Amino acid sequence: MSNQADKWTRRDARPGTLAGALGGLMEMLGVRASDADLAARWDAIMGAEIAAIARLAAVKKTRDGKYNIVVRPANPAFTLQLSYMAPEITARINKYFGRDAVAKISFRK
């Protein structure tokens, strides 16, 4: 009986977002919940080439409903290459959200 009581009182992980909990269902329905959904699916959205050299550092929502995206290169040497890929990164994020969602992309070393 004490084993079962420990099961309910112990907490294994931090609470996640609703999009994280229902991610598969929401993906099937085509719903994009929030910027947290973008962070959770960064590798799938960007593809292997970009995901290997860049991580999502921050997403800031502007007053007009668009997002300012901050990308952190895996190595500072990739910053220039990523700056040339900024239109492609913007296009992939916009395609994912299904609208013109990106206001600005910046890179943090």
C-alpha positions as CSV (number, residue, x, y, z in Angstrom):
1,M,0.0,0.0,0.0
2,S,2.8,2.4,0.8
3,N,4.3,1.8,-2.7
4,Q,1.1,3.1,-4.3
5,A,1.0,6.2,-2.0
6,D,4.6,7.1,-3.1
7,K,3.5,6.8,-6.7
8,W,1.0,9.6,-6.3
9,T,3.1,11.9,-4.2
10,R,6.3,11.7,-6.2
11,R,6.7,14.1,-9.2
12,D,8.9,12.9,-12.0
13,A,8.8,15.8,-14.4
14,R,7.8,19.4,-14.6
15,P,4.4,20.2,-16.1
16,G,4.4,20.6,-19.8
17,T,2.4,22.8,-22.1
18,L,-1.0,21.8,-23.5
19,A,0.5,21.6,-26.9
20,G,3.2,19.2,-25.6
21,A,0.6,17.0,-24.0
22,L,-1.7,16.9,-27.0
23,G,1.0,17.4,-29.6
24,G,0.2,14.3,-31.7
25,L,-3.5,15.0,-31.8
26,M,-3.0,18.7,-32.5
27,E,-0.6,17.9,-35.3
28,M,-3.2,15.6,-36.9
29,L,-5.8,18.3,-36.7
30,G,-3.4,20.9,-38.1
31,V,-3.7,23.2,-35.1
32,R,-0.6,25.3,-34.1
33,A,-1.1,26.2,-30.5
34,S,1.7,28.6,-29.6
35,D,5.3,29.5,-29.7
36,A,5.9,26.6,-27.3
37,D,4.7,24.3,-30.0
38,L,7.3,25.8,-32.3
39,A,10.1,25.1,-29.7
40,A,8.9,21.5,-29.2
41,R,9.0,20.7,-32.9
42,W,12.0,22.8,-34.0
43,D,14.0,19.8,-35.4
44,A,11.1,18.6,-37.5
45,I,10.2,22.1,-38.8
46,M,13.7,23.1,-39.7
47,G,14.9,19.8,-41.1
48,A,18.2,18.1,-40.4
49,E,20.5,20.6,-42.1
50,I,19.4,23.7,-40.1
51,A,18.6,21.8,-36.9
52,A,22.1,20.5,-36.7
53,I,23.7,23.9,-36.6
54,A,21.0,26.1,-34.9
55,R,18.8,25.9,-31.8
56,L,15.8,28.1,-31.0
57,A,16.9,30.5,-28.2
58,A,13.8,32.7,-27.7
59,V,10.5,33.5,-29.2
60,K,9.0,36.9,-28.4
61,K,5.5,37.8,-29.5
62,T,5.0,41.3,-30.7
63,R,1.9,43.5,-30.3
64,D,0.7,42.7,-33.8
65,G,0.7,39.0,-33.2
66,K,3.9,38.2,-35.0
67,Y,7.0,36.6,-33.6
68,N,10.6,37.8,-33.1
69,I,12.7,34.7,-33.4
70,V,16.1,34.4,-31.7
71,V,18.3,31.6,-33.0
72,R,21.5,30.4,-31.3
73,P,24.1,28.8,-33.6
74,A,25.8,25.6,-32.4
75,N,29.1,27.2,-33.1
76,P,29.6,31.0,-33.6
77,A,31.2,30.3,-37.0
78,F,27.7,29.2,-38.3
79,T,26.3,32.7,-37.7
80,L,27.1,34.0,-41.1
81,Q,25.8,30.9,-42.8
82,L,22.5,31.1,-40.8
83,S,22.1,34.8,-41.7
84,Y,22.1,33.7,-45.4
85,M,19.5,31.1,-44.5
86,A,17.2,33.5,-42.7
87,P,14.7,33.7,-45.6
88,E,14.5,29.9,-45.6
89,I,14.1,29.8,-41.8
90,T,11.4,32.4,-42.0
91,A,9.6,30.6,-44.8
92,R,9.6,27.3,-42.9
93,I,8.2,28.9,-39.7
94,N,5.5,30.8,-41.7
95,K,4.6,27.5,-43.5
96,Y,4.3,25.8,-40.1
97,F,2.0,28.4,-38.7
98,G,0.1,28.8,-42.0
99,R,0.4,32.5,-42.0
100,D,3.0,35.4,-42.1
101,A,4.1,34.8,-38.5
102,V,7.7,36.0,-38.4
103,A,8.5,39.7,-37.9
104,K,12.2,39.4,-37.4
105,I,15.0,36.7,-37.0
106,S,18.1,37.6,-35.0
107,F,21.1,35.5,-34.1
108,R,22.7,35.2,-30.6
109,K,26.3,34.0,-30.4
